[in-house]
Amino acid sequence: MFTYWIMFLMAALAASTGRVRQVQGEVARHSGATLPLWWLAWLLLALVVGLRFEVGGDWFNYFRYIWMVQSQSLGQVLAMSDPGYMLFNWLGVQSGWGIYMVNLLCALVFVAGLVVFCRAQPRPALALVIAIPYLVLVLGMGYTRQGVALGLGMIGLVSLVRGSTLWFVFWVVLAATFHKSAVLLIPVAALAASKNKYWTVAWVSVAALLAYAVLLEDEVEALYANYVLAEYQSQGALIRLLMNAVPAALFLLYRKRFRFSSEEHKLWLWISLISLLMLVLLAVSSSSTAVDRVALYFLPLQLVIFSRLPEVLGSWSKSNQSWVLLVIAYYGLVQFVWLNFANHAYAWLPYKFAPFQ
């Protein structure tokens, strides 16, 4: 538990001591961390996430992927389902490092996506604070494949905000090679389009259909049987969906005070509406696990909204330190509750670092 709190407190310290400077008439928030410090943060976080030992609820389940590729050629591995993740497993076997190589490669990609996304926010260190209790500890350490997919998806979202729909689709398709459910993010590009809307909708629809045909079509029946017909239930799904619903509601309530570009505004409006819709789907779905897994792709909404909340509720011309501390305290409470009261927290405790085992 000590390791998790060190991670959180280091990010909180950076967030609470951030500098303020004026950029083109708007206040820009910076964590005080230069680019080399962000490289260091990427490396340290990736090592903690990637070199864990028997940490995470599905730790032992991931060994089956190692066994699946042990006698396979590279060509056979790339023809498997989720070829990106299977390639990492093949590299783990070839290197002799096994699951530790797999987890480290996945962590390097996941944390890279997280850092890129945080640095695109007005308060990057605060965004990192928000990410640690659930996105890093639970998703990054517990849902390895989907963690990589979300990391690549976050790079895609940054590309989309910057006006590059093509790169967004590229990163999402790459994400789908690790967890095919990432394909569900592609329609977001069509929903968020504000320039050349009809052309964007047309080619994104074609891209989505191609990605579906190549990566998902053969798996649909199995996924439907495993998640829907089996009626899998995820404990805590309602709480996780509410954690997305809160920033969604805040954005809808105060959206005129968020200084988004028109593209950003449309993107986060749709994601907010979808996040609220997830609560309805949870109420009517026979499988909370299916809804829960899809909702994981909308976790970045928390980073976007809460990292801007000090300015939205305070003033864009002030430091708003009290609001920053309030956001930090809220996510500190989230981490405390999860580590002490979550049903599966025992699988994360104590944290064990593989090189020391």
Buried (B, 14 or more C-beta within 10 A) or exposed (E): BEBBBEBBBBBBBBBBEBEEEEEEEEBEBBBBBEEEEBEEBBEBBBBBBBBBBEBBBEBEEBEEBBEBBEEBEEEEBBEBBBBBBBBBBBBBBEEEBBBBBBBBBBBBBBBBBBBBBBBBBBBBBBBBBBBBBBBBBBBBBBBBBBBBBBBBBBBBBBBBBEEBBBBBBBBBBBBBBBBBBBBBBBBBBBBBBBEEEEEBBEBBBEBBEEBBEBBBEEBEEEBEEBBBEEEBEBEBBBEBBBBBBBBBBBBEEBBEEBBBEEBBBBBBBBBBBBBBBBBEBBEEBEBBBBBBBBBBBBBBBBBBBBBBBBBBBBEBEEBBEEBBBBBBEBBBEBBBEBBEEBEBBEBBEEBBEBEEE
